[in-house]
Amino acid sequence: MISGIIGRKLGMTQIFAEDGTVTPVTVIKAGPCVVVQTKSAAGRDGYNAVQLGLVEDKPVRLKNVSKPLQGHFEKTGGGLPPTRVLKEIRQTDEVDATVGDQVKADIFADGDKIDVIGKSKGRGFAGTIKRHHFNRGPESHGSMNVRAPGSIGASAYPSRVIKGTRMAGHMGVERKTIKNLKVVAVNTEENLLLIKGAVPGPNGTVVVIKKKSE
């Protein structure tokens, strides 16, 4: 059975229980997805995986698809129309699916433990305090080092800035995985997943939802 799906983050809301308990949830439109390619450990790939394409309301126009991607869908997709989003999901066992099969939110159930993979929100160019949680300097009269990063180099040796030094720069838009989240509710008619807690990225971002690996 396929253990994951592609979705889009729609936003956050709340669920009220009968006893008045409030649970914050993230709403994700999970799929529908289509199986584009399968890989097997017994084959030349050497591992079990399934490649999914996210079927969206507005299909991609063929003229906007690159020729390599068109060839990929013709070769592996069995004539399936191309999709904008393609993701490969590793499987622990042999893939029990064929090209063209649909994957929907019903592969999940209430209470399932999942991992969600997405890209964090972009924060633009950020300083060291915001980006790396540096301490600021004193704010007393005459201080010239309130939010400055401080020394970044060395003396005669090695006379250069070491690679990986924490400095100001572009922040966010990084791959993030949030583990052990819980599926609160599944709406199979609308392909919606209600997941307890927050999920990386802004509304509309593409995420991958995987069942928790034991």
Secondary structure as UniProt FT lines:
FT   STRAND          4..16
FT   TURN            18..19
FT   STRAND          22..30
FT   STRAND          33..39
FT   TURN            41..42
FT   STRAND          49..54
FT   HELIX           62..64
FT   HELIX           67..76
FT   TURN            78..79
FT   STRAND          86..90
FT   TURN            99..100
FT   STRAND          102..103
FT   HELIX           105..107
FT   TURN            110..111
FT   STRAND          113..119
FT   STRAND          124..126
FT   HELIX           128..132
FT   TURN            141..142
FT   TURN            156..157
FT   TURN            163..164
FT   STRAND          169..171
FT   STRAND          175..187
FT   TURN            188..191
FT   STRAND          192..196
FT   TURN            203..204
FT   STRAND          206..211
//
